[in-house]
Each structure stands twice: as C-alpha cells, then as structure tokens.
Amino acid sequence: MLRTLLYGAFVVLASLGSVALQATPTSSEPVTFSLPAIEPWAERTPEGERRGLLVDLVEAIRSRTDIPIRYQIRPHSRAILEMEEGHADFVPTFVAPGIPEIAEPVADLVEVQVLVLGRADDEPIESLDGLEGENVGYLSGTWYGQAFAANEAIRKVPVNNVAHGLRLLKRGRLRAVVASEVAIPAGFDPEGSGAPVRTLMRLETLEGKIFMSRSSPREDAAEAIAGAVERMHEDGTMASLFSNRYEADIARE
C-alpha cells in the first residue's frame, strides 16, 4: 500500500514538473515583435523587403543578444492589439493613453517633437485653434499628443505618409500637416528660409519606448533587450539610428 501511494505521488509530481517545463519559455525560444507599419518607422516594400527605423532597431538588438527574435510589420492598431492579446511579446511605440494598461515599458528609445508644418509664407500659430476650420493632414493611427487628439476645431485629414501630406499642402488641398520630426522629409527648413514648408508651431514631445505585453511571460528577454538598448545609447548607436531627421527626399510626383 505504501509503495502504491509513493508511486502515485511520484507520478503526480512528475506530471506537474512536465507541465511547468512546458509552460515556462526558455531563452532559446523566439520572442515576437510587432512593428507598427508607419513610414519611416517600418514598412514592407512591394518586393517584400522589410525596412525602416524599427526594423534597423530590432536587427541591432538581435545582434547584441543571443535571443532569437521574430518580427512582423503590422498596421498600428493590429500591432497594439497583438500586444494586448499576448500574440506579440514586444512593440516599440510612443507612450499614449491605454498603453500602460496592456503593457509595461522595457527600454527608452527616443524623444521626438511633433510639429505643425505649413507653407513657407505662412505665419506661425500659437495653438491649433489658429487653424480652425482648416484641413490638417496627419497619419492615421499615430499618437501626436493630447492637444491634437482633443482638438475639434480643425478638420483632420488622413494622409498616406508625410511626403503625401506635403504634396497636398503644396497644392493647397491642406492648410497644414502634423508630423513627428523624424518623419519629415529632407528639404524641410525649420527656419522657413526658402524651403517649401516651415514650422508653424511645435506641439508636444513624444517618448518612444519598447513595451512588453502584460500577457507575455518573457521577462528573461525583457532584461536582455533593456541591456542591449542601454548599450546602444552608450555607444552612440541609438543616436545615430534616429539622427536622420529631415534627411529623406520630398516624395516625387
């Protein structure tokens, strides 16, 4: 009888141990990133190539850790949903309402300013109310701060990308374009000295971070990723990665 009870206890413990091992991820298992599909952060070319600042970021993290990483480029709302549901372990994005409820910050990436761009001969404005009733281009799904989100005086017009918005601005179909400084094409002159656009006002400063899903069990990877990002800040890699502001060409017709 005693032998039977001991054997039964051994089987139960072995089964529990097996389940625990299966439920606990190991460092050899890939972690998943979902990258928001917003130019210039991440995009897939017609040829299927993945490119963008966040693609370069993930590749840099991959080279600095021994953690296998898989990543996909998703529409912004889907990337956030995948993080909320735990299908994506990590998502690089800006601090925005709702994010802290579904994810926790792992690493600081970059701070960028949100600018309101107008034509070169336009006068600066003190607030978005100075554009009351006007068409203002923006990238749908992008967080530009509370002032833009709450403003109901302007007409918010989605554009494909900032270059598209600038073309519409030059044609007079938009009165202004809202964009982060990283997304602004080359040729932009912040002083308005002869460039086709100028800064009408500076809205807010956004904080870009890597967030980990609260449903993800990959704390081991989070620590390694945070360490890799810290080293990238220390050796100048991060500053170089996000230094190409105002560098891309204004999109061709």
N, C-alpha and C positions, 0 to 999 in steps of 0.2 A: 504493500500500500504506500509506504513512504517513498519507495523508488518511483512509483507511478506519479505521486504528487510532485516530486523533484523533477521528473522528466517533463511533466506538464508545465511547470514553472519555467523550465529552460526553454521550451518551445515558445511560450508567450514572450519571454524576454528577447529571444532571437528574432521573433516576428516584429516586435516593437523596434528593435535595433535596425532591422532591414528597412522598415518604413521611414525611420528617422534619416537613414542614409539617403534614401531616395528623395526625401523632401528637402534636404539641405544641399544647395548648389555648391559646386566646387569651383575653384579658380580656373579650372580647365574648361568650364562651360562658358560659351559666349554670352556676353551681355549685349543687350539690344539698345540702340539709339534710334529715335525718330527725329529727323531733321526737318523743320518747317520749310516748305517749298516757297521761299520768298527770295527773289533776287535782291542783292547779291549773296545772300546767306547760303542758300542751297537750291540747286536746280538740276534737272536732268535734260541733257541736250537731245535734239531729235535723233542723234546717233546712239542714245542710251548712256552717254557718259555722265557720271555724277561729278558736279563741280560746285565751287562756292566756298565761302569763308568757313562755314561749319564743316564742310567735307574736309577741308585742309586741317581744321581743328581736330576732328576725330582721327584722321590719319596721324597727326602729330602725337596725340595721346596714345594711339596704338603702338607707335614706335618707341614710346617711353615706358610702356608697361608690358608685362607678359600675359595680359588678359586678352583672350580672343574677343574681338568686337565685331558685331554685325550692325549695319545701319541701313536705314531706308529713308528716302525723301518722300515726305507726305504733305498733303495740304495742311496748313497750320492747325485748323480745327481738329483734323484727324490725329495729328501728332499729339495734341493735348489730350484728346480722348483716349488714345492708346496708353498714354502715361497714367491717366486716371484709372483705367481698367487694368493696368498692370501688364499690358502686352508689350509696352516699351519700358525698359528699366530707367533710361535717362533721356532727357530732352533739354537741349540748350535753348533758352528763350529769355525774354525780358520779364522782370518782375512785374506782375499785373494782378488785378483782382481775381480771386478764385484759385490762383496757382498754389498759395500756401496750404489750402485745404486738401489738395490732392498730391502734393509733392513737397520735398524739403530741399533746400539749397545744398549743393555739394561743393561748388567752387565758383569763385568770382571770375568772370571773363573780361568784360569791357564796359565802360561807360560811354554812351553816345548822346549827343544832343539832338533833339527834334527841332527842325527848322521849318519855317513857313517861307516858301520861295515865291517870288513874283517876277514880273518883267523888270528889265534893267532900269526903266524910267519910272517905276512905281515908288511911292513914298513908303517908308517903314510904318508899321502899325504898332499900337501898344497892346492890343488884345485881338482875339479872333472876332470880337464884335465889330471890329473895323472892316470886316468882310461880310457883314450882314447881308443876306440875300444873294451872295455870290456863289458861283460854282468853285469848289475847292477839291482838288484831286487828292486821293490817298490810296494806299494799298489795303484792300480789304483783308481783315484778319490780323492786321498789325496793331499792336498797342502803342499809341502815341501819347499816353498820359491822360490824366483825368480831365484836364481843361478841354482837350479835343473831344473826348468821349462824351462829355456832358453838354457841349455846346450845341444848341438847336437853332442858332441864328444863321448858320451857313448851310449851303447845300453840299452835302458830302457826295462826291462822285468817284466811284471806284475806277482805278486805272490798272493796266496790266503790270506796269513797273514804273519806276521814277522817270526813265527816259521817255516812256509813252506819255506820262503826265506833262513833261516839259515840252513835248511836241504840241500837245493840245494847248498848253499855255501860250506858246509862240503863235498859234493860230487864232488865239482869242477865245477858244472854247472853254478855257478855265481861267479864273481870275488869280488862282494861286495853287500851289502844290505843297502838301505836307510830307516831309520825309526825314529820316534819320540821316545824319551827316555821312555815315558810312555808305549809304545807298545812293549818294548824289554823284552823278557822272562828272567826268573831267570837263573842264571848261567853265565850271561854276566858279564865280568870283565872289567871295563873301563880302567884299567891299563895294561891289556894284560898279567897278571901274571898267566898263566896256563889255562885260560878259552878257550873254543873253538873258540871264536871270540874276536876281540878287536876293539877299536875305531880308524879308520883311519883318520877321521877329524870330526870336528863339523861344520855343515853347517850354520844354522840360528836358531834364537829363534822365535817361533810362539806364537801368542797370541790367546787363546781360549776365546770366548765371547758368550753370549746369544744374538742373534739378533731377532728383531721383524720385521715382514714383513711390508713394507711401505703401503701395502694394508689392513693391519689389523686395525680394529677400537678399539683394546683392550688396550688403554693407561692406563686404570684403573688397568688391570692385570700387565702391564709392571712395574708400580710403585711398586706394591706389590711384584713382583718377584725380582726386584732390591733390595728391602729392605730385603727380605729373604736371598738372596745371600750375601749381606753385613754382615748380622748377622752370616752367615756360615763362612765367612772369620774371623770375630772377635772371634768366639768361637772355632776355630780350625777345624771345620768340613770339610771345603774345603781343607785345607792342608792334612788332614787325607785321604780324598777321593782320592786325586791324589798322595799320597805318595808311593803307591805300584809300584815303578819303579824297574825293574829288578827282580820282585818277582815271576812271573808265570814260570812254568817249561818249559824247551825246549820241544817242541812237540815231542811225541813219534813216532817212525816209524810206 
